[in-house]
Amino acid sequence: MVFFGGDDVSAHVNKVALGTGTSAIDITDPGFEPDLVYINSCSDAENTVSNAMQHSSGFLINDGADKQMSIGMTEFFNQAAGDLNNIIHSTRCFVTNTYNLLGGTFDANGFSLTPSASAASDFCYYLALKFTGKSVALVEFDTPTSTGAQTYDPSFTPEFYWGMISNLTARDAIQDNDGVGLCVGTDDNQGVISTYAEFGADPTNCGCDTRDGVALQGIDAGDADAIEASLTGFSGSGAEFNYSAVLGVAHKGYMFMLGE
């Protein structure tokens, strides 16, 4: 669980009906100009249980360039063997197998989302945050293939990170297998939630893990220790992590950072 507090923080949570069009949807409900928008949805109509697992989440930041990244996962129902895929997108704040969302147009009341194709009856949900007097950044990274220190630099001294490590070896392309490591932390506390499911496995091969005190994690083929790192600390050079476990192929990730 992550808490944001203080007189310098404004927050708003709401939902958006995405519809069938491809024009920009102007979202004015926040009533302020956000620094960060977190988008999350299971890509379906509201209050509906689907016969497939579809989930996407992503970040959109107000940095003058509307930088945004997302990860999407799909698993199909009633298949003879695991039929699933995964995508990490480097220029969209929400991504599915059939459409994505381009975020931007920040103003005094909110922001906009533009679907690339019909989203039918899908909804998405968002958390909009304004951090007065703080800096924000979205950093793209590859996990290393050898253990040791890695620094991710947002060009300021971070105080908080919120990252995603995928099971993917390429960006902006649908690949087999499914999973993500959700990683959050400050100087004092770090935690991860990771999932994995293998394509074509019969019987299915999947797993999940939740750990306190671990800064970054990714599961591969049910291995809870496939990718793991601790936080060394924050400095003017960024956030330094010490990888104690890695894979032979780099996996793709991204990280929101907040700081001075």
PEWO-V786594 format. One line per field, one symbol per residue. ss: DSSP state (H for helix, E for strand, - for the rest). burial: I if it has 24 or more other C-alpha atoms within 12 Angstrom, else O. Layout:
ss = ???
burial = ???
This chain:
ss = --------EEEEEEEEE------EEEE--------EEEEEE----------EEEEEEEEEE------EEEEEEEEE-------EEEEEE----EE----EEEEEEEE--EEEEEE-------EEEEEEEEE---EEEEEEEE-----EEEEE-----EEEEEEEEE--------EE-EEEEEEEE----EEEEEEEE--------EEEEEEE---EEEEE--EEEEEEEEEEEEE--EEEEEEEE------EEEEEEEE-
burial = OOOOOOOOOIIIIIIIIIIOOOOOIIIIIIOIIIIIIIIIIIIIOOOOOOOOIIIIIIIIIIIOOIIIIIIIIIIIOOOOOIIIIIIIIIIIIIIIIOIIIIIIIIOOOIIIIIIIOOIOOIIIIIIIIIIOOIIIIIIIIIIIOOOOOIIIIIOIIIIIIIIIIIIIIIIIOIIIIIIIIIIIIIIOOIIIIIIIIIIOOOOOIIIIIIIOOIIIIIIIIIIIIIIIIIIIIIOOOIIIIIIIIIIOOIIIIIIIIIIO
